[in-house]
Amino acid sequence: MLKETCLLLPGRVCSASSDTLPSFRLQALVRAAAWRALVSILELLPPELRRSRALQLLLQQCRETDHHVEVHRALTAGFGALLLRLVPDMDGDADVSACLACYRSLAWQHDHATRLACAASLAAVVRAASPRRYGSHLHDTLVRLGADADWEVRLAVAQALPDVAAVLGRDRCGQYLRQPLVALLQDERQDVQAALLARLPELLAHFAPPHIHVPASSAAAAAAAAAAAEEQRGKAFGAFVEPLLRLEASSKHNWRLQLALLQAMASFPALFPPDTVYDRFLPLAHKYMESGAAALRGAAAAAAAACWRALRRPNHRTALYGRIIHGFAQVCVCVQGVGIWMRVGAAVECLQGAGVVRVPAHLLISCLPLALAYSPSASATAWHLWTFAPWRSSTSAASSSK
């Protein structure tokens, strides 16, 4: 009996009349605390009590919304958890639609904390409502919160966007989330951009087109299938190229934002077409390798090595090998520069081990005469080349194969 009374307490306080408490402000605070308590004990309620009490309280609140801001904040903070638990107990679409209408109205409130809580619970609400209801009930709310005047609300939307995309799936992501993502990538607040970049590869993967089987019957058929796959990737991800480049251009001296972009760039070869990677993103990696802050050079080297895996055209590979030779030869006069290219070599060696990239050993060794010509100390240059472990292993492998 005591346990049942404790479980019913949040519902009894939520539905208390104005005569039972001396102050309207105090009533609102108690009702808000009761909603928070109800969310916290919802998992403990037996199914019968959950359907007869908790569900009815939520439906009553959604149809006759409490107008006090404290109740709004408490309700929106737990709205996702409430729906996830109570939607299976609802009779039909009418109850779900009433709850989603209440959520939409709360997302338009003037109170900053209420809108922030709505944005934070967005992914859970979408999951509870199911993807089929997203377009008609929740998409306008996501767009509204993603363009909110308060940057903290937009930040919460950016953090929730990967989880929303995971619920919606590939087809609905391409239909609904492309423009909100483009807008958030160009947000005036760099904290919002950084939150997107932290999970950008995971988010972009939900926009990937379906896999095209490459037949092994003939070279022509395989080439046609590969070209069709690259064309589909260009259509799926083409809208994100310019926003990403504008994000990099506006980062200025924010090295943390640049670092997040370089770390995300390592996954771009699996998403963007090879020509886009070579023409638009690989120059950024080279830029930060050569003139970026010290904290960026390792990530830039890893991004450059990852971008090389996307190269398919012979002229792209030839230009890349020439840049490797010339770049390493020039930086051999500087121990710091050698360290950068050693990181590149280590990343390339990892990709070689995965069977992704093949860099001819004779091209790597051909750096030696150029390096000796640039370096004032031939012995130091030779030592740097010898300590370049990936090159040494490539050379020994090439020698053993002969």
C-alpha positions as CSV (number, residue, x, y, z in Angstrom):
1,M,0.0,0.0,0.0
2,L,2.8,2.4,0.9
3,K,4.6,1.7,-2.4
4,E,1.4,2.3,-4.4
5,T,0.8,5.5,-2.6
6,C,4.3,6.8,-3.4
7,L,3.9,5.9,-7.1
8,L,0.5,7.7,-7.3
9,L,1.9,10.8,-5.6
10,P,3.2,12.6,-8.7
11,G,-0.2,12.1,-10.5
12,R,-2.2,13.3,-7.4
13,V,0.0,16.5,-7.2
14,C,-0.2,17.1,-10.9
15,S,-3.9,17.1,-10.8
16,A,-4.3,19.1,-7.6
17,S,-6.9,21.9,-7.6
18,S,-6.1,25.5,-6.9
19,D,-7.8,25.3,-3.5
20,T,-5.3,22.8,-2.1
21,L,-2.2,25.1,-2.3
22,P,-1.9,28.6,-1.0
23,S,-0.1,30.1,-4.0
24,F,-0.3,29.7,-7.8
25,R,3.5,30.0,-8.0
26,L,3.9,27.3,-5.4
27,Q,1.4,25.1,-7.2
28,A,3.3,25.4,-10.4
29,L,6.6,24.5,-8.7
30,V,5.0,21.4,-7.1
31,R,3.4,20.3,-10.4
32,A,6.7,20.7,-12.1
33,A,8.5,18.6,-9.5
34,A,5.7,16.0,-9.7
35,W,6.3,15.7,-13.5
36,R,10.0,15.2,-13.0
37,A,9.3,12.6,-10.3
38,L,6.8,10.8,-12.6
39,V,9.4,10.6,-15.3
40,S,12.0,9.2,-12.9
41,I,9.7,6.4,-11.6
42,L,7.9,5.6,-14.8
43,E,10.0,2.4,-15.3
44,L,8.9,1.2,-11.9
45,L,5.2,1.5,-12.5
46,P,3.3,-1.8,-13.3
47,P,1.6,-1.8,-16.7
48,E,-1.9,-1.5,-15.3
49,L,-1.0,1.6,-13.2
50,R,1.0,3.1,-16.1
51,R,-2.0,2.8,-18.5
52,S,-4.6,3.9,-16.0
53,R,-2.7,6.8,-14.3
54,A,0.4,8.0,-16.1
55,L,-1.0,7.8,-19.6
56,Q,-4.2,9.5,-18.7
57,L,-2.2,12.3,-16.9
58,L,-0.1,12.9,-20.0
59,L,-3.1,12.9,-22.3
60,Q,-4.9,15.3,-20.0
61,Q,-1.9,17.6,-19.9
62,C,-1.5,17.5,-23.7
63,R,-5.2,18.3,-24.3
64,E,-5.4,21.0,-21.6
65,T,-2.0,22.4,-21.4
66,D,-0.8,24.0,-18.2
67,H,0.2,27.6,-18.9
68,H,2.9,28.0,-16.3
69,V,6.5,28.1,-17.5
70,E,7.9,25.9,-14.7
71,V,5.5,23.1,-15.8
72,H,6.5,23.6,-19.4
73,R,10.2,23.2,-18.5
74,A,9.7,20.0,-16.5
75,L,7.3,18.5,-19.0
76,T,9.6,19.1,-22.1
77,A,12.6,17.8,-20.2
78,G,11.0,14.4,-19.9
79,F,8.7,14.5,-22.9
80,G,10.9,12.0,-24.9
81,A,11.1,9.5,-22.0
82,L,7.3,9.8,-21.4
83,L,6.5,9.1,-25.1
84,L,8.9,6.3,-25.4
85,R,7.3,4.5,-22.5
86,L,3.7,5.4,-23.1
87,V,3.1,5.4,-26.9
88,P,2.9,1.6,-26.9
89,D,0.0,1.9,-24.4
90,M,-2.0,4.4,-26.5
91,D,-5.1,3.4,-28.2
92,G,-4.4,4.9,-31.6
93,D,-3.1,7.7,-33.7
94,A,-5.4,10.2,-32.1
95,D,-3.6,10.0,-28.8
96,V,-0.2,10.2,-30.4
97,S,-1.2,13.1,-32.5
98,A,-2.4,15.0,-29.4
99,C,0.9,14.5,-27.7
100,L,2.9,15.6,-30.7
101,A,0.7,18.7,-31.1
102,C,1.5,19.6,-27.5
103,Y,5.2,19.1,-28.2
104,R,5.0,21.4,-31.2
105,S,3.3,24.1,-29.2
106,L,5.9,23.9,-26.5
107,A,8.6,24.2,-29.0
108,W,7.2,27.6,-30.0
109,Q,7.1,29.0,-26.5
110,H,9.0,32.2,-25.8
111,D,10.8,30.7,-22.8
112,H,14.4,29.8,-23.7
113,A,14.7,26.9,-21.3
114,T,11.5,25.3,-22.7
115,R,12.7,25.5,-26.3
116,L,16.1,24.2,-25.2
117,A,14.5,21.2,-23.5
118,C,12.4,20.5,-26.6
119,A,15.5,20.5,-28.8
120,A,17.4,18.2,-26.4
121,S,14.5,15.7,-26.4
122,L,13.9,15.9,-30.2
123,A,15.6,12.5,-31.0
124,A,13.6,10.7,-28.4
125,V,10.4,12.2,-29.5
126,V,11.1,11.2,-33.2
127,R,11.9,7.7,-32.1
128,A,8.7,7.4,-30.1
129,A,6.6,8.9,-32.8
130,S,8.1,6.6,-35.5
131,P,9.6,7.8,-38.8
132,R,6.2,7.7,-40.7
133,R,4.9,10.5,-38.5
134,Y,8.0,12.7,-38.8
135,G,7.1,14.5,-42.0
136,S,3.5,15.5,-41.0
137,H,4.1,16.2,-37.3
138,L,7.8,17.0,-36.4
139,H,9.7,18.2,-39.4
140,D,8.5,21.8,-39.1
141,T,9.5,21.7,-35.4
142,L,13.1,20.6,-36.2
143,V,13.4,23.3,-38.8
144,R,12.1,25.9,-36.4
145,L,14.4,24.9,-33.6
146,G,17.4,24.6,-36.0
147,A,16.8,28.3,-36.9
148,D,16.2,29.5,-33.4
149,A,17.5,32.9,-32.3
150,D,19.3,31.3,-29.3
151,W,22.5,29.5,-30.3
152,E,22.2,27.0,-27.4
153,V,18.9,25.7,-28.9
154,R,20.6,25.4,-32.3
155,L,23.5,23.6,-30.6
156,A,21.1,21.1,-29.0
157,V,19.5,20.5,-32.5
158,A,23.0,19.9,-34.0
159,Q,23.8,17.4,-31.3
160,A,20.5,15.6,-31.8
161,L,20.7,15.5,-35.6
162,P,22.7,12.3,-36.0
163,D,20.3,10.4,-33.7
164,V,17.4,11.8,-35.6
165,A,19.0,10.7,-38.9
166,A,19.6,7.2,-37.5
167,V,15.8,6.9,-36.7
168,L,14.6,8.3,-40.1
169,G,16.8,6.2,-42.3
170,R,18.4,6.9,-45.7
171,D,15.3,7.8,-47.8
172,R,13.8,10.2,-45.2
173,C,17.2,11.8,-44.5
174,G,17.6,12.8,-48.1
175,Q,14.1,14.1,-48.2
176,Y,14.0,16.1,-44.9
177,L,17.4,16.6,-43.3
178,R,19.6,17.9,-46.1
179,Q,18.6,21.6,-45.8
180,P,18.7,21.7,-42.0
181,L,22.2,20.2,-42.1
182,V,23.4,22.7,-44.7
183,A,22.0,25.5,-42.6
184,L,23.7,24.3,-39.4
185,L,27.0,23.8,-41.2
186,Q,26.9,27.6,-42.0
187,D,25.7,28.6,-38.6
188,E,27.2,31.9,-37.3
189,R,28.1,30.3,-34.0
190,Q,31.2,28.1,-34.3
191,D,30.1,26.0,-31.3
192,V,27.2,24.7,-33.4
193,Q,29.5,23.9,-36.3
194,A,31.9,22.1,-34.0
195,A,29.1,20.0,-32.6
196,L,28.1,18.9,-36.1
197,L,31.7,18.1,-37.1
198,A,32.2,15.9,-34.0
199,R,29.7,13.4,-35.5
200,L,29.6,14.4,-39.1
201,P,30.9,11.1,-40.6
202,E,28.2,9.3,-38.7
203,L,25.6,11.8,-39.9
204,L,26.6,11.8,-43.5
205,A,26.6,8.0,-43.7
206,H,22.8,8.1,-43.4
207,F,22.7,10.1,-46.7
208,A,24.7,7.5,-48.6
209,P,23.0,6.1,-51.7
210,P,22.2,2.3,-51.9
211,H,25.2,0.2,-52.8
212,I,25.6,-0.7,-56.5
213,H,26.9,-4.1,-57.2
214,V,30.0,-4.1,-59.4
215,P,29.9,-7.1,-61.7
216,A,33.1,-9.0,-62.3
217,S,32.1,-10.3,-65.7
218,S,33.8,-7.7,-67.8
219,A,36.0,-4.6,-67.2
220,A,33.6,-2.4,-69.2
221,A,30.6,-3.4,-67.0
222,A,32.6,-2.9,-63.8
223,A,33.7,0.6,-65.0
224,A,30.1,1.5,-65.9
225,A,28.9,0.4,-62.5
226,A,31.7,2.3,-60.7
227,A,30.9,5.4,-62.7
228,A,27.2,5.1,-61.8
229,A,28.1,4.7,-58.1
230,E,30.2,7.8,-58.2
231,E,27.4,9.8,-59.9
232,Q,25.0,8.7,-57.2
233,R,27.4,9.8,-54.5
234,G,27.9,13.1,-56.2
235,K,24.1,13.7,-56.1
236,A,23.8,12.5,-52.5
237,F,26.7,14.6,-51.0
238,G,27.1,17.4,-53.5
239,A,25.1,19.8,-51.4
240,F,27.5,19.6,-48.5
241,V,30.7,20.5,-50.3
242,E,30.4,24.3,-50.5
243,P,29.1,24.6,-46.9
244,L,32.1,22.6,-45.6
245,L,34.5,24.8,-47.6
246,R,32.8,27.9,-46.3
247,L,33.0,26.6,-42.8
248,E,36.7,26.1,-43.2
249,A,37.1,29.6,-44.7
250,S,35.2,31.2,-41.7
251,S,37.1,29.2,-39.1
252,K,40.0,31.8,-39.2
253,H,42.2,31.2,-36.1
254,N,39.9,28.7,-34.4
255,W,42.3,25.7,-34.5
256,R,39.9,23.4,-32.6
257,L,37.2,23.8,-35.3
258,Q,39.8,23.2,-38.0
259,L,41.0,20.1,-36.1
260,A,37.4,18.8,-35.9
261,L,37.1,19.3,-39.7
262,L,40.4,17.5,-40.5
263,Q,39.4,14.6,-38.3
264,A,36.0,14.3,-40.1
265,M,37.8,14.6,-43.4
266,A,39.5,11.2,-42.9
267,S,36.1,9.6,-43.7
268,F,35.3,11.7,-46.8
269,P,36.8,9.2,-49.3
270,A,34.1,6.7,-48.4
271,L,31.4,9.3,-48.9
272,F,32.3,11.9,-51.6
273,P,33.3,11.1,-55.2
274,P,37.1,10.8,-55.9
275,D,37.2,13.9,-58.1
276,T,35.5,16.0,-55.3
277,V,38.0,14.6,-52.7
278,Y,41.0,15.4,-55.0
279,D,39.8,18.9,-56.1
280,R,38.2,20.3,-53.0
281,F,39.3,18.5,-49.8
282,L,42.9,17.2,-50.4
283,P,44.2,20.8,-50.9
284,L,42.9,21.7,-47.4
285,A,44.8,18.8,-45.9
286,H,48.0,19.9,-47.8
287,K,47.4,23.5,-46.6
288,Y,47.3,22.5,-42.9
289,M,50.2,20.1,-43.3
290,E,52.4,22.9,-44.7
291,S,51.2,26.0,-42.8
292,G,48.8,24.9,-40.1
293,A,49.2,25.1,-36.4
294,A,51.3,22.4,-34.8
295,A,48.3,20.8,-33.2
296,L,46.7,20.3,-36.7
297,R,49.6,18.8,-38.6
298,G,49.1,15.2,-37.4
299,A,45.3,15.3,-38.2
300,A,46.1,17.0,-41.6
301,A,48.6,14.2,-42.4
302,A,46.1,11.5,-41.5
303,A,43.4,13.3,-43.6
304,A,45.7,13.6,-46.6
305,A,46.7,9.9,-46.4
306,A,43.0,8.9,-46.2
307,C,42.1,11.1,-49.1
308,W,44.7,9.4,-51.3
309,R,42.7,6.2,-51.1
310,A,40.0,7.9,-53.2
311,L,42.3,8.6,-56.1
312,R,41.4,6.7,-59.3
313,R,42.6,8.8,-62.2
314,P,46.2,8.2,-63.3
315,N,46.9,12.0,-63.6
316,H,45.8,12.4,-60.0
317,R,48.1,9.7,-58.8
318,T,51.0,11.1,-60.8
319,A,50.5,14.6,-59.4
320,L,50.3,13.2,-55.9
321,Y,53.5,11.2,-56.2
322,G,55.2,14.3,-57.5
323,R,54.0,16.3,-54.6
324,I,55.3,13.7,-52.2
325,I,58.7,13.6,-53.7
326,H,59.0,17.4,-54.0
327,G,57.5,18.1,-50.6
328,F,59.6,15.7,-48.7
329,A,62.8,16.8,-50.4
330,Q,62.1,20.4,-49.5
331,V,61.3,19.8,-45.8
332,C,64.3,17.6,-45.2
333,V,66.2,20.8,-44.2
334,C,63.8,21.0,-41.2
335,V,63.4,18.4,-38.6
336,Q,59.8,19.6,-37.9
337,G,59.0,19.2,-41.6
338,V,60.4,15.7,-41.7
339,G,58.2,14.8,-38.8
340,I,55.1,15.9,-40.7
341,W,56.0,13.7,-43.7
342,M,56.9,10.8,-41.3
343,R,53.3,11.0,-40.0
344,V,52.0,11.0,-43.6
345,G,54.1,7.9,-44.3
346,A,52.9,6.2,-41.1
347,A,49.3,6.8,-42.2
348,V,50.0,5.6,-45.7
349,E,51.6,2.5,-44.3
350,C,48.5,1.7,-42.3
351,L,46.4,2.1,-45.5
352,Q,48.8,-0.1,-47.4
353,G,48.4,-2.8,-44.7
354,A,44.7,-2.6,-45.3
355,G,45.1,-3.1,-49.0
356,V,43.9,0.4,-49.9
357,V,46.8,2.4,-51.1
358,R,49.9,1.3,-53.0
359,V,52.8,3.8,-53.2
360,P,55.7,2.6,-55.4
361,A,58.8,2.2,-53.3
362,H,61.0,3.5,-56.2
363,L,59.1,6.8,-56.2
364,L,59.8,7.1,-52.4
365,I,63.5,6.4,-52.7
366,S,63.8,8.8,-55.6
367,C,63.4,11.6,-53.0
368,L,67.0,11.0,-51.9
369,P,68.9,12.9,-54.5
370,L,66.5,15.9,-54.3
371,A,66.7,15.9,-50.6
372,L,70.5,15.9,-50.7
373,A,70.4,18.8,-53.1
374,Y,68.1,20.9,-50.8
375,S,69.7,20.0,-47.5
376,P,72.9,21.7,-46.4
377,S,73.8,18.6,-44.3
378,A,73.8,15.5,-46.5
379,S,74.5,13.2,-43.5
380,A,71.5,14.6,-41.6
381,T,69.2,14.2,-44.6
382,A,70.3,10.6,-45.2
383,W,69.6,9.9,-41.5
384,H,66.1,11.4,-41.7
385,L,65.4,9.3,-44.8
386,W,66.6,6.2,-43.1
387,T,64.5,6.8,-40.0
388,F,61.4,7.2,-42.2
389,A,60.1,3.7,-41.2
390,P,57.3,3.4,-43.7
391,W,59.6,4.1,-46.6
392,R,62.2,1.7,-45.3
393,S,59.6,-1.1,-45.0
394,S,58.3,-0.4,-48.5
395,T,61.9,-0.5,-49.9
396,S,62.7,-3.8,-48.1
397,A,59.4,-5.3,-49.3
398,A,60.2,-4.2,-52.9
399,S,63.7,-5.7,-52.6
400,S,62.5,-9.0,-51.3
401,S,59.9,-9.3,-54.0
402,K,62.7,-9.1,-56.6
